[in-house]
């Protein structure tokens, strides 16, 4: 009986350890809408990163969630919206603002 109690205690400790670790990864994550390269600034480089991705050209990484301005998938309109933002045209998608979400997204890394 003592062995069974120790095994149950060990299993509960392991379960608590894993649930704590999983909880740490479910923290609220933020990004800047339009910041495709993840450098903390929306610039023409972000437009270039999107265009390289759309043309299947090599690039080190891209933050797709930040690059997808209107939420309909990454396409040329996302690059166009960022260009419009850079020349200070109307910004209906709030490019340049910080967005919070509950799911962590790793950047897509290319070799």
C-alpha positions in Angstrom: 0.0 0.0 0.0 2.9 2.4 0.7 4.2 1.9 -2.8 0.9 2.7 -4.3 0.6 5.9 -2.3 4.1 7.0 -3.4 3.3 6.2 -7.0 0.1 8.2 -6.9 1.9 11.1 -5.2 4.6 11.0 -7.8 2.0 11.0 -10.6 0.2 13.9 -9.1 3.4 15.9 -8.8 4.2 15.2 -12.5 0.7 16.2 -13.6 1.0 19.5 -11.6 4.4 20.2 -13.2 3.0 19.7 -16.7 -0.1 21.8 -16.1 2.0 24.6 -14.7 4.3 24.4 -17.8 1.3 24.4 -20.2 -0.2 27.4 -18.3 3.0 29.4 -18.8 2.7 29.0 -22.6 -0.9 30.1 -22.7 -0.1 33.7 -21.6 -1.4 36.6 -23.6 1.0 37.4 -26.5 1.2 40.7 -28.3 2.3 41.8 -31.7 2.2 44.9 -33.8 -0.2 44.7 -36.7 1.7 45.0 -40.0 5.1 44.0 -38.4 5.8 41.0 -40.7 9.5 40.8 -39.8 9.0 41.2 -36.0 11.4 44.0 -35.4 8.8 46.1 -33.5 8.3 48.6 -36.3 6.0 48.8 -39.4 8.2 49.8 -42.4 8.8 49.1 -46.0 10.8 46.1 -45.0 7.6 44.5 -43.9 6.1 45.0 -47.3 9.2 43.4 -48.9 8.9 40.4 -46.5 5.3 39.9 -47.5 6.1 40.2 -51.2 9.0 37.7 -50.9 6.7 35.2 -49.2 4.0 35.6 -51.8 6.5 35.0 -54.6 8.1 32.0 -52.9 11.4 33.8 -52.6 13.8 32.9 -49.8 13.4 34.8 -46.5 14.6 34.0 -43.0 11.2 34.3 -41.2 7.8 35.9 -41.3 5.1 36.6 -38.6 2.1 35.6 -40.6 -0.5 36.7 -38.0 1.0 40.2 -37.9 1.4 40.4 -41.7 -2.2 39.4 -42.4 -3.8 42.8 -42.0 -7.4 42.1 -42.8 -7.6 38.5 -41.5 -8.4 36.8 -44.9 -5.0 35.1 -45.4 -1.8 36.6 -46.6 -2.1 38.3 -50.0 -1.1 41.4 -52.0 -3.7 43.5 -50.3 -1.9 43.1 -47.0 1.2 44.7 -48.5 -0.9 47.4 -50.1 -2.5 48.3 -46.7 0.9 48.6 -45.1 2.1 50.9 -48.0 -1.0 53.0 -47.6 -0.2 53.2 -43.8 3.4 54.3 -44.5 2.2 57.3 -46.6 -0.3 58.2 -43.9 -3.5 57.3 -45.8 -6.6 56.2 -43.8 -5.9 53.2 -41.6 -9.1 51.2 -41.1 -7.2 48.1 -40.0 -5.3 49.8 -37.2 -1.9 49.0 -38.6 0.9 49.9 -36.2 -1.2 49.2 -33.1 -0.5 46.4 -30.6 -2.7 43.4 -30.7 -3.1 40.9 -27.9 -4.2 37.3 -28.4 -4.1 34.1 -26.4 -2.4 31.7 -28.8 1.3 31.8 -29.3 2.5 31.8 -32.9 6.1 30.9 -33.7 7.4 32.7 -36.9 7.6 30.5 -40.0 11.4 29.9 -40.3 12.9 29.1 -43.7 16.2 27.5 -44.4 
